[in-house]
Amino acid sequence: MFIPHDYIKNETINAVLDYSLNLNFFLYLHFMFRKLLEKRKLLTEFKKSSVATINPEPELADRIKTDIADLPLDFLKQLVPVCYLSSEKLRQLSIHSAKFRSGSIIFNQGSRNDCLIYLFKGTVYLEAGNGTGQEITENTLQAYYPLSNGPEHLLTAIAKSETTVIYIAQSDIPRNKNKINPLICDSFIPEQLENNAFFTLFSYHFKQDKLEIPSIPDIALKLHAAIQKNLGTGEAAKIISLDPVITSKLIHFTNSPLYRTINPTSSCLDAVNRLGIATTRNIVTSLSMHSLFRSNKKSFNTRIQNLWKESIRISSISHALAVLTQKADPEEALLAGLLHNLGSLPILKFAEKLSDDAYQPEELDQCLLLIQGHLGSWILDKWGFSNGLARIPSDVEDWYYDSGKSLILSDIVLLAKFHSLIGTHEAATLPLISTLPAYQKFGNKTLSPNMSLQILQDAKQQISDTINLFVS
């Protein structure tokens, strides 16, 4: 910077500093004015372009270019929830892309959004309002989930390299994936199961009514029938007392830190009176479910017992989340969590009766992944459970299930399932929690790991107490 010599001679060092600051401020204003003109010019050009349907962000000056994208079908089939569309509908999607310079902002937290936004090339840093963040890189599992989804951006996205993102209008994607049971309707069999030998065998036996389908535990069935007849707490206590193991566990449950009062409960009738009929029914049904999770074959019994332990953990977290949100009955959430993977049981019990060469292990895994939710909801419907409980298994199979504006039981169990995977090897396969419709109704705006870990930490003792009730 040039400063006149006579100015330096006649002024103090402070005056020199003042001059320097004033000149720098003038240059800064000049730079910002030029940036503003450039941004206004780009915004005008952007509005005239064919991508005017994409909400303009205040960072348009950082975009290198925006255009209509022609993407391979195989790539689109990896994007969730876009992959739920048929190949024909995928080809018909109107997709736009935008390229950003390194360091530029792709979208700001709080700004309006009407698109599913995916990372196509580069690396993006997603920052929450509390300063924490998460890095997403192209061609990773997390890159196949949206960077943003919902009516507004819950995070700020910053390009860490030259980055390309794609935009798909939310209105072009169905709210929920297909809920039609492929075991009942052949025209809705997923492409992945069309040549699956295990599914073919299982489907045939299902349609011939030759499968071993679990029955609702006898004590739960009797209690359910008694409640439907409006019988009182005394009659309910008599039914429960027919099973000494369940009776003991119910009393233990009532005396646990979740329900304990000054005077401990010592009888089944006292327990029912303290809990109430509806809560007693949910707890007794939950406690009786363990009898279903058994197998005569050692290798399968290990797998089924692990399934039971997973159910207990998700059930416990569901209970804790219901208490935190106060928008669902905690005991109903407890039961819903236990029932969420019920559809896996008949699949595994069918597999244990087959010879090892009848199918490939990956065929069984694929079948579990794609039909256990449908099967679980079908079983619960057969058992006579309410629609809210019966839909749980199929709803929670889809991270992007959207139940509407209000937080419901399915949302709580889905979030519990998400939280249960944090800290496990499967955490790397999880979508951003901020993009989940269930999370967006939860009322917390912080980034996934911190919010989730805080919830688990706050409810740690409660979750531990609930798990102990089922394993003791």
Buried (B, 14 or more C-beta within 10 A) or exposed (E): EEEEEEEEEEBEEEEEEEBEEEEEEEEEEEEEEEEEEEBEEBBEEBEEEEBEEBEBBEBBBBBEEBEEBEBEEEBBBBBBBBEBBEEEBBEEBEBBBBBBBEEBBBBBBEBEBBBBBBBBBBBBBBBBEEEBBBEBEBEBEBBBBBBBBBEBBBBBBBBBBBBBBBBBBBEBBEEBBBBEBBBEEEEEBBEEBEEBEBBBBBBEBBEEEEBEBBEBBEBBBBBBEBBEEEBEBEBBBBBBBEBEEBBEBBBBBBBBEBBEEEEEBEEBBBBBBBBEBEBBBBBBBBBBBBBBBEBEBEEBBEBBBEBBBBBBBBBBBBBBBBBBBEBBBBBBBBBBBBBBBBBBBBBBBBBBEEEEEEBEEEBBEBBBBBBBBBBBBBBBBEBEBEEBBBBBBBBBBBBBBBBEEEBBBBBBBBBBBBBBBBEEEEBEEBBBBBBBBBBBBBEBBBBBBBBBEEBBEEBEEBBEBBBBBBEE
